[in-house]
C-alpha cells in the first residue's frame, strides 16, 4: 500500500491506525492532509501535495477524508478543510489550516529539511 513519492489515502480508521503505528516511533516527518471530497480548496491543493510527495521521498504524506474517517478528524479537532498536521514520533509538531502552498512548503522544509529538488 505505501510506496515512496505518493500521497497515501487512509479511508478507514484501520488504515489510519496502520499508518500511524508504522510512523509513530519515527523521526521521519508525516504530513497529514485532512480533506473532504466536497471541499474546493482541497481539490486545488491536492495536485500540489502530490507533487511535494514525488519530490520529497524523505517525507510521508497521508490523506484523510474527514467524512470517511470522522473519528480521526475529531481526535485532532479538525474544524476546517484542508487542515495539514505535521507529525514526528506520533506528536503534532506543526499545523497549517487552508490551501496555503507556500506555508505548507515552508513547514515541510522546517521539519524535514530540504528536498532533493526545490519547489
Beta strands, then each sheet from edge to edge (+ up, - down):
strand 1: 7-10
strand 2: 30-35
strand 3: 60-65
strand 4: 83-88
strand 5: 91-97
sheet 1: 1+ 3+ 2+ 4- 5+
end
